[in-house]
Amino acid sequence: MVPRFKRVLPSGVPSWAARAVLAAVATVAVAAAAVAAGLVWGKDGPAREAAPGDTYAAAPGCATVPAEAVESAVPGAALDASERGPLHNADGATCVWTSVDSGGAAPRALHVDFTANFTDKAGEVSGTASAAERIGQLGSVDELDGASPVPSLGTDATVREGTPGGGTAEVAFRRHNLVVRVLYGGDKNSDGRAIPYEEARDGAVSVAEHLAEGL
């Protein structure tokens, strides 16, 4: 699977934007590896379809993210990456919006990942249990410096610094067997200074809350 970038990012793209797009490529690479592995695993491999008890039979697409939430966080946004594919006992999708060449407001980027976890073939571990485990692997509030709970998104939802050096924030939450991660960041203005973490946090939480309403 090859990422379908809709536009070529211009030279001098801020490092936070480059990281966002690279993260999307990494997700796509994992999905491609899973597809290739599935050809070898065959019937004894991981589950590639949802079980009847799995609420989400597939990862939502980019259209699930409300357009008004995207525009509010990333004025002049364009969808730079949109990919989906099978993962290990799951289905994944990733979306990246940026405004690095919109010519208007300071550049921003929004990266949303969806992972619909499936019950394993043996029926021993449910998709919901797998999703809860994945959220736990990301780290709890007690384990992560600067992380905060997000009660509006669930008891295990967190928000934390997205990348070293500030300027980005990441929210992680789940709905049944679906894990959602929202990474948001950008520049404060045209001088290239990153926005404060608090602003990135508020932006990421706002997008996540609007997104969650439609799930």
MOCORBEL-V251985 format. One record per pair of residues at least 4 apart in sequence whose ideal C-beta (glycine too) atoms are under 8 Angstrom apart, sorted by sequence separation. I is the first residue (numbers start at 1). J is the second residue. D is the distance in Angstrom with one decimal. If there is no record, write none. Layout:
# MOCORBEL-V251985
{{I | J | D} {I | J | D}}
This chain:
# MOCORBEL-V251985
{{9 | 13 | 4.8} {13 | 17 | 4.8} {14 | 18 | 7.2} {15 | 19 | 6.3} {16 | 20 | 6.6} {17 | 21 | 6.6} {18 | 22 | 6.0} {19 | 23 | 6.2} {20 | 24 | 6.9} {21 | 25 | 6.6} {22 | 26 | 6.4} {23 | 27 | 6.6} {24 | 28 | 6.5} {25 | 29 | 6.3} {26 | 30 | 6.6} {27 | 31 | 6.6} {28 | 32 | 6.3} {29 | 33 | 6.4} {30 | 34 | 6.4} {31 | 35 | 6.6} {32 | 36 | 6.6} {33 | 37 | 6.1} {34 | 38 | 6.3} {35 | 39 | 7.4} {36 | 40 | 7.4} {37 | 41 | 5.8} {38 | 42 | 7.9} {41 | 45 | 2.2} {47 | 51 | 7.2} {50 | 54 | 3.8} {56 | 60 | 7.5} {60 | 64 | 3.8} {65 | 69 | 6.4} {66 | 70 | 7.0} {67 | 71 | 6.2} {68 | 72 | 6.2} {69 | 73 | 6.4} {70 | 74 | 5.9} {71 | 75 | 6.4} {73 | 77 | 7.7} {86 | 90 | 7.4} {87 | 91 | 6.6} {119 | 123 | 6.1} {120 | 124 | 6.0} {125 | 129 | 5.3} {126 | 130 | 7.0} {127 | 131 | 6.3} {128 | 132 | 6.5} {129 | 133 | 6.4} {130 | 134 | 6.4} {131 | 135 | 6.6} {132 | 136 | 6.5} {133 | 137 | 6.4} {134 | 138 | 7.1} {136 | 140 | 7.1} {139 | 143 | 4.5} {140 | 144 | 7.1} {143 | 147 | 7.6} {150 | 154 | 7.6} {151 | 155 | 7.4} {153 | 157 | 3.6} {163 | 167 | 7.0} {174 | 178 | 6.1} {187 | 191 | 7.8} {189 | 193 | 7.0} {195 | 199 | 4.4} {196 | 200 | 7.2} {197 | 201 | 5.9} {198 | 202 | 6.4} {199 | 203 | 6.3} {200 | 204 | 6.2} {201 | 205 | 6.2} {202 | 206 | 6.2} {203 | 207 | 6.5} {204 | 208 | 6.2} {205 | 209 | 6.2} {206 | 210 | 6.5} {207 | 211 | 6.1} {208 | 212 | 6.1} {209 | 213 | 6.9} {210 | 214 | 7.7} {211 | 215 | 6.8} {13 | 18 | 5.4} {40 | 45 | 7.5} {41 | 46 | 6.7} {65 | 70 | 5.8} {71 | 76 | 8.0} {86 | 91 | 5.8} {87 | 92 | 4.6} {99 | 104 | 7.5} {102 | 107 | 7.5} {120 | 125 | 4.9} {125 | 130 | 5.8} {139 | 144 | 4.5} {152 | 157 | 7.8} {161 | 166 | 6.7} {163 | 168 | 4.7} {174 | 179 | 4.9} {175 | 180 | 7.3} {187 | 192 | 5.8} {188 | 193 | 4.8} {195 | 200 | 5.5} {50 | 56 | 7.0} {71 | 77 | 6.1} {85 | 91 | 7.7} {86 | 92 | 7.6} {99 | 105 | 6.6} {101 | 107 | 7.9} {119 | 125 | 6.8} {141 | 147 | 4.8} {149 | 155 | 7.9} {151 | 157 | 7.5} {162 | 168 | 3.4} {173 | 179 | 7.8} {174 | 180 | 6.9} {187 | 193 | 6.4} {188 | 194 | 6.7} {38 | 45 | 5.9} {50 | 57 | 3.9} {70 | 77 | 5.2} {84 | 91 | 7.2} {85 | 92 | 6.3} {100 | 107 | 4.3} {119 | 126 | 4.9} {140 | 147 | 7.6} {141 | 148 | 6.4} {150 | 157 | 4.1} {161 | 168 | 6.9} {162 | 169 | 5.2} {172 | 179 | 7.1} {173 | 180 | 5.7} {187 | 194 | 6.3} {188 | 195 | 4.8} {9 | 17 | 7.0} {37 | 45 | 7.1} {38 | 46 | 7.8} {49 | 57 | 7.5} {50 | 58 | 7.3} {84 | 92 | 6.5} {99 | 107 | 5.5} {119 | 127 | 5.0} {139 | 147 | 6.9} {141 | 149 | 5.3} {149 | 157 | 6.7} {150 | 158 | 6.4} {161 | 169 | 6.3} {162 | 170 | 4.0} {172 | 180 | 7.2} {186 | 194 | 7.4} {187 | 195 | 6.7} {188 | 196 | 7.6} {9 | 18 | 7.4} {84 | 93 | 3.9} {98 | 107 | 6.9} {99 | 108 | 5.3} {100 | 109 | 7.3} {118 | 127 | 4.9} {149 | 158 | 6.2} {150 | 159 | 5.3} {160 | 169 | 7.0} {161 | 170 | 7.5} {171 | 180 | 8.0} {172 | 181 | 4.9} {185 | 194 | 7.0} {186 | 195 | 5.6} {38 | 48 | 6.2} {83 | 93 | 7.0} {84 | 94 | 7.4} {98 | 108 | 7.2} {99 | 109 | 7.7} {117 | 127 | 4.3} {120 | 130 | 7.8} {148 | 158 | 6.9} {159 | 169 | 5.9} {160 | 170 | 5.8} {171 | 181 | 7.1} {172 | 182 | 7.9} {185 | 195 | 6.8} {83 | 94 | 5.5} {98 | 109 | 4.5} {116 | 127 | 7.2} {117 | 128 | 7.6} {119 | 130 | 7.9} {147 | 158 | 5.1} {148 | 159 | 5.4} {159 | 170 | 7.0} {170 | 181 | 6.2} {171 | 182 | 4.5} {188 | 199 | 7.9} {9 | 21 | 6.6} {82 | 94 | 7.7} {97 | 109 | 7.0} {98 | 110 | 7.7} {118 | 130 | 7.5} {147 | 159 | 6.9} {148 | 160 | 7.5} {159 | 171 | 4.7} {170 | 182 | 6.8} {81 | 94 | 6.7} {82 | 95 | 5.4} {96 | 109 | 6.8} {97 | 110 | 4.6} {117 | 130 | 3.9} {147 | 160 | 4.0} {158 | 171 | 7.2} {159 | 172 | 8.0} {170 | 183 | 4.7} {81 | 95 | 6.9} {82 | 96 | 7.8} {96 | 110 | 7.2} {97 | 111 | 8.0} {117 | 131 | 4.6} {144 | 158 | 7.2} {146 | 160 | 6.1} {157 | 171 | 6.9} {158 | 172 | 5.6} {169 | 183 | 7.5} {170 | 184 | 7.9} {186 | 200 | 7.6} {81 | 96 | 4.1} {96 | 111 | 4.9} {146 | 161 | 5.6} {157 | 172 | 6.7} {158 | 173 | 7.8} {168 | 183 | 6.2} {169 | 184 | 5.9} {185 | 200 | 5.0} {5 | 21 | 7.8} {79 | 95 | 6.7} {80 | 96 | 4.9} {95 | 111 | 7.3} {96 | 112 | 7.9} {115 | 131 | 7.6} {140 | 156 | 7.9} {144 | 160 | 5.2} {157 | 173 | 3.7} {168 | 184 | 6.6} {169 | 185 | 6.8} {184 | 200 | 5.7} {62 | 79 | 6.3} {79 | 96 | 7.3} {80 | 97 | 6.6} {94 | 111 | 7.3} {95 | 112 | 4.8} {117 | 134 | 6.7} {141 | 158 | 5.8} {156 | 173 | 7.4} {157 | 174 | 7.7} {168 | 185 | 3.1} {79 | 97 | 5.5} {80 | 98 | 5.1} {94 | 112 | 7.2} {95 | 113 | 7.9} {140 | 158 | 7.2} {153 | 171 | 7.0} {156 | 174 | 6.9} {167 | 185 | 4.8} {78 | 97 | 6.6} {94 | 113 | 5.0} {115 | 134 | 6.8} {139 | 158 | 7.4} {154 | 173 | 5.2} {167 | 186 | 7.1} {184 | 203 | 4.6} {62 | 82 | 5.0} {77 | 97 | 4.2} {78 | 98 | 6.6} {93 | 113 | 7.3} {94 | 114 | 7.6} {136 | 156 | 7.4} {138 | 158 | 7.1} {153 | 173 | 4.0} {154 | 174 | 6.6} {167 | 187 | 7.7} {184 | 204 | 4.0} {3 | 24 | 6.7} {61 | 82 | 7.8} {77 | 98 | 6.9} {78 | 99 | 7.1} {92 | 113 | 7.1} {93 | 114 | 4.5} {135 | 156 | 5.1} {139 | 160 | 7.6} {150 | 171 | 6.3} {154 | 175 | 7.8} {162 | 183 | 4.8} {183 | 204 | 6.9} {3 | 25 | 5.5} {77 | 99 | 5.2} {92 | 114 | 6.6} {162 | 184 | 7.4} {163 | 185 | 7.1} {182 | 204 | 5.1} {61 | 84 | 7.0} {74 | 97 | 5.2} {76 | 99 | 4.5} {92 | 115 | 5.0} {150 | 173 | 6.7} {162 | 185 | 6.1} {184 | 207 | 6.3} {74 | 98 | 6.8} {75 | 99 | 6.1} {78 | 102 | 7.4} {91 | 115 | 7.5} {92 | 116 | 7.6} {132 | 156 | 7.0} {3 | 28 | 4.8} {59 | 84 | 6.0} {74 | 99 | 4.9} {77 | 102 | 7.6} {90 | 115 | 5.2} {91 | 116 | 4.7} {182 | 207 | 5.4} {2 | 28 | 7.7} {76 | 102 | 3.2} {90 | 116 | 6.0} {168 | 194 | 7.7} {182 | 208 | 4.6} {1 | 28 | 5.8} {70 | 97 | 5.5} {75 | 102 | 7.0} {76 | 103 | 7.6} {90 | 117 | 4.8} {91 | 118 | 7.4} {167 | 194 | 2.8} {76 | 104 | 5.1} {87 | 115 | 6.6} {89 | 117 | 6.4} {90 | 118 | 5.8} {166 | 194 | 5.4} {167 | 195 | 5.8} {169 | 197 | 6.2} {180 | 208 | 6.9} {75 | 104 | 6.4} {76 | 105 | 6.4} {89 | 118 | 5.0} {165 | 194 | 7.2} {182 | 211 | 7.1} {1 | 31 | 5.8} {65 | 95 | 6.5} {75 | 105 | 4.4} {89 | 119 | 8.0} {166 | 196 | 7.2} {167 | 197 | 7.4} {1 | 32 | 4.2} {59 | 90 | 7.8} {62 | 93 | 7.3} {77 | 108 | 7.7} {89 | 120 | 5.6} {166 | 197 | 5.2} {169 | 200 | 3.9} {180 | 211 | 6.8} {59 | 91 | 4.7} {61 | 93 | 6.1} {168 | 200 | 5.3} {169 | 201 | 4.2} {180 | 212 | 7.5} {58 | 91 | 4.9} {59 | 92 | 5.4} {60 | 93 | 6.6} {62 | 95 | 3.9} {75 | 108 | 7.3} {77 | 110 | 7.0} {167 | 200 | 6.3} {171 | 204 | 4.6} {1 | 35 | 6.5} {57 | 91 | 8.0} {59 | 93 | 3.9} {61 | 95 | 7.9} {74 | 108 | 4.4} {138 | 172 | 5.1} {166 | 200 | 7.8} {169 | 203 | 7.2} {170 | 204 | 6.5} {171 | 205 | 5.8} {73 | 108 | 6.5} {74 | 109 | 6.8} {169 | 204 | 4.4} {173 | 208 | 6.3} {180 | 215 | 7.6} {74 | 110 | 5.0} {161 | 197 | 5.9} {169 | 205 | 7.9} {171 | 207 | 7.8} {73 | 110 | 5.4} {90 | 127 | 8.0} {135 | 172 | 6.1} {171 | 208 | 4.3} {175 | 212 | 7.0} {178 | 215 | 6.9} {48 | 86 | 5.4} {89 | 127 | 7.9} {135 | 173 | 7.5} {162 | 200 | 7.0} {135 | 174 | 5.3} {173 | 212 | 6.9} {70 | 110 | 6.2} {90 | 130 | 7.4} {134 | 174 | 7.7} {175 | 215 | 4.9} {50 | 91 | 7.8} {89 | 130 | 6.4} {46 | 88 | 4.9} {47 | 89 | 5.0} {132 | 174 | 6.8} {159 | 201 | 5.4} {162 | 204 | 7.6} {46 | 89 | 4.4} {131 | 174 | 4.7} {138 | 181 | 7.9} {135 | 179 | 6.1} {131 | 176 | 7.0} {134 | 179 | 5.0} {159 | 204 | 6.2} {131 | 177 | 4.8} {159 | 205 | 5.8} {65 | 112 | 5.6} {130 | 177 | 6.9} {131 | 178 | 6.4} {38 | 86 | 6.3} {128 | 176 | 5.3} {131 | 179 | 5.0} {127 | 176 | 7.5} {128 | 177 | 4.8} {35 | 85 | 6.0} {62 | 112 | 7.4} {64 | 114 | 7.6} {127 | 177 | 3.1} {34 | 85 | 6.7} {35 | 86 | 5.9} {37 | 88 | 7.9} {126 | 177 | 7.2} {146 | 197 | 7.6} {157 | 208 | 7.9} {31 | 83 | 6.8} {34 | 86 | 5.1} {153 | 205 | 7.7} {28 | 81 | 7.8} {31 | 84 | 7.2} {32 | 85 | 6.6} {34 | 87 | 4.9} {148 | 201 | 7.6} {152 | 205 | 7.8} {31 | 85 | 3.1} {34 | 88 | 6.0} {60 | 114 | 5.2} {28 | 83 | 4.5} {31 | 86 | 6.6} {59 | 114 | 4.0} {150 | 205 | 5.9} {153 | 208 | 5.9} {24 | 80 | 7.9} {25 | 81 | 7.5} {27 | 83 | 7.0} {31 | 87 | 6.1} {59 | 115 | 6.3} {60 | 116 | 8.0} {153 | 209 | 6.6} {24 | 81 | 4.2} {28 | 85 | 7.1} {30 | 87 | 6.5} {59 | 116 | 4.6} {152 | 209 | 5.8} {58 | 116 | 5.7} {119 | 177 | 8.0} {150 | 208 | 7.3} {21 | 80 | 6.3} {24 | 83 | 6.9} {57 | 116 | 7.0} {118 | 177 | 7.2} {153 | 212 | 5.8} {21 | 81 | 6.2} {56 | 116 | 4.1} {117 | 177 | 4.7} {31 | 92 | 5.6} {116 | 177 | 6.1} {117 | 178 | 7.4} {30 | 92 | 7.5} {54 | 116 | 7.3} {116 | 178 | 5.2} {117 | 179 | 6.7} {54 | 117 | 7.6} {115 | 178 | 7.1} {54 | 118 | 5.6} {114 | 178 | 6.5} {115 | 179 | 4.5} {27 | 92 | 6.5} {54 | 119 | 5.7} {114 | 179 | 7.5} {115 | 180 | 8.0} {28 | 94 | 6.7} {50 | 116 | 6.9} {53 | 119 | 6.2} {113 | 179 | 7.9} {114 | 180 | 5.8} {27 | 94 | 4.3} {51 | 118 | 6.3} {113 | 180 | 7.1} {50 | 118 | 5.0} {51 | 119 | 3.8} {112 | 180 | 7.1} {113 | 181 | 4.4} {49 | 118 | 6.7} {50 | 119 | 7.4} {112 | 181 | 7.2} {24 | 94 | 5.0} {48 | 118 | 7.6} {112 | 182 | 5.4} {7 | 78 | 6.2} {9 | 80 | 7.2} {23 | 94 | 7.9} {24 | 95 | 7.8} {47 | 118 | 4.4} {56 | 127 | 7.6} {111 | 182 | 7.5} {112 | 183 | 7.7} {6 | 78 | 6.7} {24 | 96 | 4.6} {47 | 119 | 6.5} {51 | 123 | 7.1} {54 | 126 | 7.4} {55 | 127 | 7.6} {110 | 182 | 7.3} {111 | 183 | 4.1} {6 | 79 | 6.1} {7 | 80 | 6.1} {23 | 96 | 7.9} {47 | 120 | 5.5} {53 | 126 | 6.3} {54 | 127 | 4.0} {55 | 128 | 7.5} {110 | 183 | 7.4} {111 | 184 | 7.6} {6 | 80 | 6.0} {46 | 120 | 7.0} {47 | 121 | 5.0} {53 | 127 | 7.4} {54 | 128 | 7.6} {109 | 183 | 7.9} {110 | 184 | 5.2} {5 | 80 | 6.0} {6 | 81 | 7.8} {21 | 96 | 5.8} {46 | 121 | 7.1} {51 | 126 | 7.7} {109 | 184 | 7.3} {5 | 81 | 5.9} {6 | 82 | 7.9} {20 | 96 | 5.6} {51 | 127 | 6.9} {108 | 184 | 7.4} {109 | 185 | 6.1} {4 | 81 | 7.4} {21 | 98 | 7.4} {50 | 127 | 6.7} {108 | 185 | 7.1} {109 | 186 | 6.0} {3 | 81 | 5.6} {4 | 82 | 6.7} {20 | 98 | 7.0} {108 | 186 | 3.2} {4 | 83 | 7.0} {107 | 186 | 5.6} {108 | 187 | 7.4} {3 | 83 | 5.6} {106 | 186 | 6.3} {107 | 187 | 5.3} {17 | 98 | 5.5} {106 | 187 | 4.3} {1 | 83 | 6.7} {106 | 188 | 6.2} {17 | 100 | 5.2} {106 | 189 | 4.9} {1 | 85 | 5.3} {106 | 190 | 6.0} {14 | 100 | 7.1} {27 | 113 | 6.2} {13 | 100 | 5.3} {24 | 111 | 6.4} {99 | 186 | 7.8} {21 | 109 | 7.8} {23 | 111 | 5.9} {9 | 98 | 7.4} {20 | 109 | 4.2} {10 | 100 | 6.7} {17 | 107 | 6.3} {20 | 110 | 7.8} {9 | 100 | 6.1} {10 | 101 | 5.2} {20 | 111 | 4.5} {9 | 101 | 7.5} {17 | 109 | 4.7} {14 | 107 | 6.0} {16 | 109 | 6.4} {7 | 101 | 7.4} {13 | 107 | 7.8} {108 | 203 | 8.0} {112 | 207 | 7.6} {110 | 207 | 6.4} {112 | 211 | 7.2} {73 | 184 | 5.9} {74 | 186 | 7.5} {60 | 178 | 7.6} {56 | 175 | 7.6} {59 | 178 | 7.4} {55 | 175 | 7.4} {56 | 176 | 6.5} {55 | 176 | 3.7} {56 | 177 | 5.5} {54 | 176 | 7.7} {55 | 177 | 5.6} {56 | 178 | 4.4} {54 | 177 | 4.9} {55 | 178 | 7.1} {50 | 177 | 7.7} {73 | 203 | 4.9} {73 | 206 | 6.9} {72 | 206 | 7.2} {73 | 207 | 5.3} {72 | 207 | 8.0} {69 | 206 | 6.9} {70 | 207 | 7.3} {69 | 207 | 4.9} {69 | 210 | 3.9} {65 | 207 | 7.2} {68 | 210 | 7.5} {69 | 211 | 6.7} {19 | 163 | 5.6} {66 | 210 | 4.9} {65 | 210 | 7.9} {66 | 211 | 6.7} {65 | 211 | 5.4} {16 | 163 | 6.3} {64 | 211 | 6.7} {66 | 213 | 8.0} {66 | 214 | 6.7} {19 | 168 | 7.8} {64 | 214 | 6.2} {16 | 167 | 5.1} {64 | 215 | 7.3} {16 | 168 | 5.4} {60 | 215 | 7.2} {23 | 183 | 7.1} {20 | 183 | 6.3} {20 | 185 | 7.3} {16 | 185 | 4.5} {17 | 186 | 7.6} {16 | 186 | 6.6} {16 | 187 | 8.0} {14 | 186 | 7.5} {14 | 187 | 5.9} {14 | 192 | 6.6} {16 | 194 | 6.5} {14 | 194 | 7.8}}
